[in-house]
Amino acid sequence: MNIDHRNEACRQAHDLIEQRRFDEALDVLRQSDHPDQTGEAAALAGLALFHLERYDEAATEYSRAVAVDPRDAWTTMQARCAQNATARVDVYVPPIHYLDRQALLGAPETPRLPDPPPPHHVGFGERFRLIVGRGIGAAAVPIWEFATRVVGRRYSDRVWTNWYRRHLYASLLTLTYMRDKLNRENLFSPYPKGARVGFLAADALAPRGATHFRTADGSWNNLAEPKEGAAGTRFPRNVASDSIRPATGDELLSPNPRLISRTLLTRDDGIKEVPFLNLLAASWIQFMNHDWISHGENVTTEMIEIPIDDDDPARLLHHQKHMFVARTQPDPTYGAHGPEQTPITFANEVTHWWDGSQIYGSDQATQDRLRSGVDGKLRITDQRTLPVNPNGVEDTGFVRNWWVGLSMFHNLFVLEHNAICNRLKSRHSNWTDDRLFNVARLINAAVMAKIHSVEWTPAILPNPGLNTGLNANWYGILTYRFQPEGKRKTVAEYNITSPELGGLVGNHINKHGAAFGLAEEFVEIYRLHSLLPESLVFRRHATGAEIEDLPFVESRQAGSPKVIERVGLVDLFYSFGNQHPGQLALNNYPRFMQELSIPGNPVFDMGAVDILRARERGVPRYNEFRRQLGLHPMTCLEDLTSDPDALEKLRAVYGDDIESIDLMVGTLAEETRPYGFGFGETMFQIFILNASRRLQADRFYTDDYRPEVYTTEGMQWIDDATLKSVLLRHFPELERTGLVNIKNAFEPWDVSPVLDPQRHPLRRFDPDLATDPWLGDAVAGRPSAEPLR
């Protein structure tokens, strides 16, 4: 009889949980005073508490259930609840706030900037070098442009591009042609014709100091268009307006994003690793993304309901029929000044510029809070780490989607900022706190931009032509080719005014007729969650011995400072340097992200959301996306891949309708990839466009990349900086690890005296290491890379 009463209470509680009446389910279970002999009641109580985000209590209830019957499902949930409790994933980080229409339509905020330095006198020698550089550039540019048009125009075969099959010179010319074509044809303003960026009403006088220093909110980078690139301005587009069709109703959920996630993303047999990268590469790109792009807080009062199939493990585990996804925050300024030419727009929560805003914040109040007020420095603790907020997360410029891998780089570059301040102070003892801070910020942001341009990107795309092209973006081909490492200067003594021969950085600004901003399509191609592992393996740097194997979810939010305190930054960087990320391929998505808990939403599939966001925001699906970028569309699934398992799964979801394949699925499925590439050519088009544009459109990397703005010692600091040197500057203990044995810190930190070329492919065509990098085997015509399996 007692068992029957308990069973009835469990049945009622089960039904109430399915109806999302969690408090009532708890009441039913607690009102029953009969023994829980099977553990079922405790497990149901744990599930109700889980949905209520009371994770500590939920873990206790599941522990009781497991003590009676150690079922796999209950054990899984007990661990998940405990991990969520440790990470405090129920806490909104940052606190909920939304973009304000009135503020977005107003003038830029008043910046806190020092007075500009006195005008610089150009001496005869400097003037002579400028004239020589401009003269050579004037002669070289038309020759390069002519060769680009002749060589580059036939950059596609029947389906795929062919630039990487060409000799190095031809591949560089072809890449230039592709980039120029995208700059001509794929830059679309999100504002109505004739409207200024941010709908700025009238001209304003630039505040003192804006000529030489970055503002907190990104305004005044363009002195004639003050809100260009500023926080709160719209994401532009790289596709035409008539291809932007935000999905609604059935189209938004067809095919079901959760089904796509389960079928085409789930890791079936463990992670497929990238042998030539370490885990720092995965955390670095998120660190960079947080500098560039954020749609801000999603609208939790407007939910998209994704059906969960009856056979879905999440349905069985959580007793829910739907997964709920908050809609993207709409642009409050849409329609503010009449008809719009773009069907839907969204605003960037952070500055669009490459300005270190993830460290410094994208508004003046945040920046002021993070500063120490002494010698230009940022606040750190006595332990040389970031202070922790009451929400349990480190206090820094951007903290959404926080985990320990992000915290590591935030800590590192706050230390770097303060070290730059020390150098500046030693040379300019009379400078104010404001002057030191603002010049150090310029230098620190440029160090990050350089690391990403010439280290991270070649590491994930180790291709000879691309490696040369990326270094050409920063240094220019001539400096990269003829100056050895250690003597290369971003701005050569005789700086050739050619973006290819002399580099983008330090040459003239060029926005290609469109105001700068990072596009909605740029956001979509950086959905790189497959890089992340299921757990983080921590090791001692002194011995290599394993400390612990931590589930990734336990390093999130409030778990981050706990890990740093327990393990230490030295061992964390060593551990990441010796763990591999995952391949960007089908069926290699982190399982923990497919049943993630986020604040306000305990059951969340990030894989399904990645699919959903592109549809919701009107980004074209895969084949139309290719057409818009000037690539050939697929005519059938076999054009995309020859893998029979992948084809079977694609047909199970999409049938033979190649046009319905989602953008992320198509990019992950691409079998034919340029030699050495960690991702395929479709994503690469957006990359070609923006990798150059975010440097070339920013006056602080072009016309104002000069000693009068950065100081002579600041430019030398940037020239000397690599990720390896930054790490060793702040953590000299790493000198006793494999970091000193490698050149690029994003490669595996191997200690072998002879490095495996499969794990260190950049060595084969690095001009400082290879025997004949310019004409040798590494740059001869190469076939495409082997398919990622």
VEXPA-788964 format. One record per residue (C-alpha): x, y, z. Coordinates in steps of 0.2 Angstrom, whole numbers, padded with zeros to 4 digits, always signed. Layout:
REM VEXPA-788964
XYZ...
This chain:
REM VEXPA-788964
+0000+0000+0000+0014+0012+0005+0023+0008-0012+0007+0012-0021+0005+0029-0013+0023+0033-0017+0021+0027-0035+0005+0038-0037+0015+0053-0030+0029+0050-0042+0016+0048-0057+0009+0065-0052+0026+0073-0050+0031+0066-0067+0016+0074-0075+0018+0090-0067+0036+0091-0072+0031+0088-0090+0019+0103-0088+0033+0113-0081+0024+0115-0064+0040+0111-0055+0035+0119-0038+0019+0109-0038+0029+0093-0042+0040+0096-0027+0025+0099-0016+0017+0082-0021+0033+0073-0017+0036+0081-0001+0018+0078+0005+0020+0060+0003+0027+0052+0019+0030+0035+0012+0047+0027+0011+0056+0030-0006+0062+0013-0008+0066+0014-0027+0075+0031-0027+0062+0037-0040+0055+0051-0029+0072+0058-0024+0076+0058-0043+0060+0067-0048+0063+0080-0034+0081+0082-0040+0074+0085-0058+0061+0098-0052+0075+0107-0042+0086+0106-0058+0073+0115-0068+0071+0128-0054+0090+0130-0055+0092+0125-0037+0107+0115-0041+0114+0112-0024+0098+0105-0018+0096+0095-0034+0113+0087-0032+0108+0082-0014+0092+0073-0020+0101+0064-0034+0114+0058-0022+0100+0050-0012+0092+0042-0028+0109+0035-0033+0112+0028-0015+0097+0018-0018+0099+0013-0036+0115+0020-0046+0106+0022-0063+0117+0030-0076+0104+0044-0079+0103+0048-0061+0122+0048-0059+0124+0059-0074+0111+0071-0067+0119+0071-0050+0136+0076-0057+0129+0089-0069+0120+0097-0054+0135+0097-0044+0145+0105-0058+0132+0118-0061+0132+0123-0042+0151+0125-0042+0150+0136-0058+0135+0145-0051+0127+0144-0069+0111+0151-0062+0118+0168-0060+0116+0180-0075+0134+0186-0080+0133+0200-0083+0117+0206-0075+0103+0207-0087+0103+0224-0097+0096+0228-0114+0101+0241-0127+0092+0258-0125+0084+0266-0140+0086+0284-0134+0105+0281-0129+0108+0273-0146+0101+0287-0156+0110+0300-0145+0128+0307-0147+0143+0297-0143+0147+0297-0124+0159+0310-0118+0176+0301-0117+0189+0303-0104+0205+0307-0114+0221+0316-0111+0226+0331-0121+0235+0327-0138+0254+0328-0139+0261+0343-0148+0262+0342-0167+0277+0332-0174+0290+0340-0184+0295+0330-0199+0313+0332-0202+0322+0331-0219+0327+0312-0217+0310+0307-0212+0302+0317-0227+0315+0309-0239+0311+0291-0233+0292+0295-0235+0295+0302-0253+0305+0286-0258+0292+0274-0250+0278+0283-0259+0287+0284-0275+0290+0265-0275+0272+0262-0270+0266+0273-0284+0276+0262-0297+0272+0246-0289+0253+0247-0285+0247+0248-0304+0259+0233-0308+0252+0223-0294+0234+0227-0298+0237+0222-0316+0245+0206-0312+0231+0203-0300+0218+0205-0313+0227+0194-0325+0231+0180-0314+0217+0180-0301+0201+0181-0311+0200+0162-0314+0200+0157-0295+0187+0143-0296+0186+0126-0304+0169+0118-0307+0164+0119-0288+0179+0124-0277+0192+0138-0278+0210+0134-0284+0221+0147-0277+0230+0135-0266+0235+0124-0280+0245+0137-0288+0263+0143-0286+0266+0154-0271+0267+0170-0282+0251+0166-0291+0242+0161-0275+0246+0178-0267+0239+0187-0283+0224+0176-0283+0220+0179-0265+0222+0198-0268+0210+0197-0282+0197+0187-0272+0199+0200-0258+0197+0215-0269+0182+0207-0278+0173+0205-0260+0178+0223-0256+0169+0229-0272+0154+0218-0271+0150+0212-0253+0150+0228-0242+0132+0233-0238+0127+0246-0226+0114+0242-0213+0108+0260-0213+0095+0268-0225+0103+0277-0240+0108+0294-0234+0108+0290-0215+0123+0292-0205+0130+0278-0194+0120+0277-0179+0108+0290-0186+0119+0304-0179+0109+0320-0181+0122+0333-0184+0140+0336-0185+0150+0338-0168+0167+0344-0163+0179+0330-0159+0184+0330-0141+0201+0334-0136+0212+0319-0137+0201+0309-0149+0214+0313-0163+0227+0302-0154+0218+0290-0143+0204+0277-0143+0188+0281-0134+0180+0268-0123+0164+0266-0134+0173+0266-0150+0167+0283-0156+0178+0296-0165+0189+0283-0174+0183+0291-0189+0183+0310-0185+0171+0314-0199+0158+0300-0194+0159+0299-0175+0149+0284-0172+0156+0272-0186+0162+0256-0177+0155+0262-0160+0147+0251-0148+0128+0250-0151+0129+0253-0170+0123+0240-0182+0131+0225-0189+0133+0228-0208+0130+0214-0221+0141+0205-0233+0126+0198-0243+0113+0208-0253+0097+0213-0245+0086+0203-0256+0095+0187-0249+0092+0192-0231+0076+0182-0226+0074+0180-0207+0065+0164-0205+0048+0163-0195+0035+0150-0191+0038+0133-0198+0053+0138-0208+0063+0144-0193+0062+0126-0186+0063+0116-0202+0073+0105-0201+0072+0104-0183+0088+0112-0176+0089+0099-0161+0087+0085-0174+0102+0092-0184+0112+0094-0168+0109+0076-0163+0112+0069-0181+0126+0079-0188+0135+0087-0174+0135+0075-0159+0152+0067-0156+0149+0048-0158+0166+0041-0154+0175+0055-0144+0184+0070-0150+0193+0071-0167+0208+0082-0163+0218+0094-0173+0236+0087-0171+0244+0104-0176+0235+0115-0163+0235+0117-0144+0220+0122-0134+0226+0140-0132+0220+0142-0150+0202+0138-0145+0201+0150-0131+0211+0163-0141+0197+0165-0154+0183+0167-0141+0194+0180-0133+0196+0189-0150+0177+0187-0154+0173+0196-0137+0183+0211-0143+0173+0211-0160+0155+0205-0159+0141+0203-0147+0122+0203-0149+0120+0207-0131+0107+0199-0119+0094+0188-0128+0075+0192-0125+0070+0180-0111+0052+0185-0113+0051+0179-0131+0055+0161-0132+0057+0150-0148+0051+0133-0143+0061+0119-0152+0051+0102-0151+0061+0087-0143+0057+0071-0151+0051+0056-0141+0067+0046-0143+0078+0061-0139+0089+0057-0124+0085+0075-0117+0067+0071-0117+0070+0055-0107+0082+0063-0095+0073+0080-0092+0054+0075-0095+0052+0090-0107+0043+0091-0124+0052+0107-0129+0068+0116-0128+0067+0135-0126+0078+0148-0134+0077+0166-0130+0076+0177-0146+0090+0188-0151+0088+0206-0145+0081+0216-0159+0089+0233-0164+0079+0246-0155+0083+0259-0169+0075+0249-0183+0063+0261-0192+0069+0276-0182+0070+0287-0197+0058+0280-0209+0059+0265-0221+0073+0253-0220+0082+0245-0235+0088+0230-0224+0074+0217-0219+0081+0215-0202+0095+0223-0192+0104+0220-0175+0116+0231-0165+0133+0226-0159+0135+0227-0140+0153+0230-0141+0164+0241-0152+0167+0234-0169+0186+0240-0169+0201+0229-0164+0204+0239-0149+0205+0227-0134+0187+0231-0128+0185+0214-0120+0199+0220-0108+0194+0238-0107+0175+0238-0109+0165+0246-0122+0159+0261-0111+0167+0274-0101+0159+0268-0084+0166+0251-0086+0183+0257-0091+0184+0269-0076+0179+0254-0065+0193+0243-0071+0207+0256-0069+0218+0257-0054+0220+0276-0056+0239+0274-0053+0252+0275-0067+0239+0270-0081+0237+0253-0074+0222+0241-0073+0217+0234-0056+0224+0217-0051+0225+0208-0034+0241+0205-0024+0241+0188-0032+0243+0196-0049+0226+0190-0055+0210+0199-0059+0198+0204-0045+0182+0194-0043+0165+0201-0043+0151+0196-0031+0144+0186-0045+0159+0175-0044+0167+0180-0060+0182+0190-0064+0180+0209-0066+0185+0214-0084+0178+0222-0099+0167+0208-0106+0162+0192-0096+0148+0184-0106+0150+0165-0109+0164+0165-0097+0176+0150-0093+0193+0148-0087+0201+0148-0105+0195+0166-0107+0200+0171-0090+0218+0165-0093+0220+0177-0108+0211+0192-0099+0223+0190-0084+0238+0189-0096+0234+0204-0106+0229+0214-0091+0247+0210-0084+0254+0215-0102+0245+0232-0101+0253+0235-0084+0270+0230-0090+0268+0242-0105+0263+0256-0092+0280+0252-0083+0290+0254-0099+0281+0270-0104+0283+0277-0086+0301+0274-0086+0303+0284-0102+0290+0297-0098+0290+0300-0080+0280+0316-0081+0265+0308-0090+0248+0308-0081+0238+0292-0077+0227+0296-0091+0241+0297-0104+0249+0281-0098+0233+0272-0099+0228+0277-0116+0244+0275-0124+0246+0258-0116+0229+0253-0122+0234+0257-0140+0250+0246-0139+0241+0232-0130+0227+0231-0143+0240+0231-0157+0250+0217-0149+0234+0206-0149+0230+0211-0167+0247+0206-0172+0247+0189-0163+0230+0185-0171+0236+0191-0188+0253+0182-0189+0252+0168-0177+0234+0162-0173+0227+0162-0191+0243+0154-0199+0242+0141-0185+0224+0136-0189+0227+0138-0208+0245+0132-0210+0246+0135-0229+0261+0143-0237+0252+0156-0248+0240+0161-0234+0254+0162-0221+0264+0174-0233+0248+0184-0236+0244+0186-0218+0262+0192-0214+0260+0203-0229+0245+0211-0221+0255+0216-0206+0273+0218-0212+0272+0219-0231+0279+0205-0242+0296+0213-0244+0299+0215-0225+0292+0197-0222+0303+0190-0236+0319+0199-0234+0320+0203-0215+0323+0189-0203+0313+0187-0187+0319+0199-0174+0323+0213-0186+0306+0214-0194+0298+0231-0191+0279+0233-0194+0283+0250-0202+0299+0248-0212+0312+0263-0213+0307+0265-0231+0289+0261-0230+0282+0256-0247+0264+0263-0249+0257+0247-0256+0245+0236-0245+0254+0221-0252+0272+0225-0253+0272+0237-0238+0258+0230-0228+0242+0237-0222+0248+0242-0205+0256+0259-0206+0250+0263-0223+0235+0273-0229+0217+0270-0223+0205+0262-0236+0187+0258-0232+0182+0253-0250+0168+0265-0250+0159+0258-0235+0159+0263-0216+0167+0250-0206+0158+0237-0195+0159+0218-0193+0145+0210-0203+0132+0198-0197+0139+0185-0208+0156+0187-0199+0147+0182-0183+0140+0166-0191+0157+0160-0198+0165+0161-0181+0154+0147-0173+0169+0137-0169+0162+0127-0154+0169+0111-0161+0186+0116-0155+0182+0113-0137+0185+0097-0128+0174+0089-0116+0186+0091-0101+0202+0100-0097+0217+0090-0092+0228+0100-0080+0247+0096-0078+0261+0102-0068+0273+0112-0079+0288+0106-0069+0285+0087-0072+0271+0085-0084+0262+0075-0071+0243+0076-0072+0234+0086-0059+0216+0083-0063+0204+0080-0078+0190+0093-0075+0174+0092-0084+0173+0108-0095+0157+0114-0087+0165+0115-0070+0177+0129-0077+0162+0140-0082+0157+0156-0074+0161+0156-0055+0171+0140-0058+0185+0150-0067+0193+0159-0052+0191+0143-0042+0202+0134-0055+0214+0148-0056+0216+0148-0037+0218+0129-0036+0229+0126-0052+0238+0142-0055+0240+0152-0071+0257+0144-0075+0251+0127-0075+0235+0132-0084+0245+0139-0099+0256+0124-0099+0241+0112-0099+0232+0121-0113+0248+0121-0123+0249+0102-0121+0230+0098-0125+0223+0098-0143+0207+0106-0148+0194+0097-0159+0192+0098-0178+0179+0109-0187+0170+0094-0195+0154+0085-0194+0150+0075-0178+0163+0083-0168+0153+0095-0157+0155+0095-0138+0142+0084-0130+0142+0095-0115+0136+0110-0125+0121+0100-0132+0114+0099-0115+0121+0115-0107+0113+0124-0092+0113+0143-0094+0106+0157-0083+0087+0155-0083+0087+0140-0094+0094+0123-0087+0091+0113-0104+0100+0122-0118+0108+0114-0134+0121+0126-0141+0122+0116-0157+0104+0118-0161+0105+0137-0156+0120+0139-0168+0109+0133-0182+0094+0143-0176+0103+0160-0175+0108+0161-0193+0090+0157-0198+0083+0170-0186+0095+0183-0191+0092+0181-0210+0109+0174-0215+0107+0164-0230+0108+0145-0230+0124+0137-0236+0121+0136-0255+0114+0154-0256+0128+0160-0245+0141+0154-0258+0132+0162-0272+0131+0179-0263+0150+0177-0260+0154+0173-0279+0157+0155-0276+0149+0141-0286+0134+0133-0277+0133+0114-0275+0123+0104-0287+0121+0089-0276+0126+0082-0259+0141+0073-0267+0148+0090-0272+0150+0093-0254+0157+0077-0247+0160+0059-0253+0160+0052-0236+0145+0039-0236+0142+0041-0218+0140+0060-0219+0129+0058-0235+0118+0046-0226+0116+0058-0211+0113+0073-0222+0100+0064-0232+0091+0059-0216+0089+0077-0211+0088+0087-0227+0083+0074-0240+0092+0078-0257+0087+0097-0255+0105+0105-0256+0097+0122-0254+0090+0118-0237+0107+0114-0229+0111+0126-0215+0126+0137-0216+0136+0129-0202+0132+0111-0207+0138+0115-0225+0154+0123-0219+0158+0108-0207+0154+0095-0221+0166+0103-0234+0177+0089-0238+0188+0098-0251+0199+0111-0241+0214+0121-0246+0230+0113-0241+0233+0113-0222+0216+0122-0218+0207+0118-0202+0191+0125-0210+0184+0126-0228+0183+0139-0242+0166+0145-0238+0170+0152-0221+0187+0158-0229+0178+0170-0240+0172+0180-0225+0189+0178-0217+0198+0185-0233+0187+0200-0232+0188+0205-0214+0205+0199-0209+0212+0214-0220+0197+0226-0218+0198+0227-0199+0216+0233-0200+0214+0243-0216+0198+0253-0210+0205+0258-0193+0216+0274-0193+0225+0268-0178+0232+0253-0188+0235+0264-0204+0237+0283-0205+0239+0285-0186+0251+0269-0183+0266+0281-0180+0277+0286-0166+0268+0302-0162+0253+0291-0157+0261+0275-0151+0278+0282-0146+0294+0275-0152+0296+0263-0138+0278+0257-0140+0280+0253-0158+0296+0243-0154+0286+0234-0140+0274+0228-0154+0288+0223-0166+0296+0213-0152+0279+0205-0146+0274+0187-0149+0262+0176-0139+0277+0166-0134+0286+0182-0128+0271+0189-0119+0269+0172-0109+0287+0171-0105+0287+0190-0099+0274+0186-0086+0277+0168-0082+0296+0165-0084+0293+0147-0076+0287+0142-0093+0305+0143-0099+0307+0126-0093+0293+0119-0104+0291+0115-0122+0286+0133-0126+0304+0137-0128+0306+0123-0141+0293+0130-0153+0291+0147-0162+0272+0148-0163+0264+0147-0145+0248+0140-0153+0257+0124-0159+0259+0109-0147+0272+0113-0134+0283+0098-0139+0300+0095-0131+0307+0084-0144+0323+0091-0152+0316+0086-0169+0298+0092-0171+0286+0082-0181+0280+0091-0197+0263+0084-0195+0262+0093-0178+0272+0108-0183+0267+0111-0202+0272+0130-0202+0291+0125-0200+0290+0119-0218+0288+0136-0226+0293+0148-0212+0306+0159-0220+0316+0159-0204+0317+0140-0203+0314+0132-0220+0329+0130-0232+0321+0138-0247+0303+0144-0242+0301+0155-0257+0303+0142-0271+0304+0126-0262+0293+0110-0261+0282+0118-0247+0276+0131-0259+0275+0121-0275+0257+0117-0282+0249+0106-0268+0233+0096-0269+0219+0100-0257+0221+0093-0239+0215+0076-0234+0196+0076-0229+0194+0078-0210+0188+0062-0202
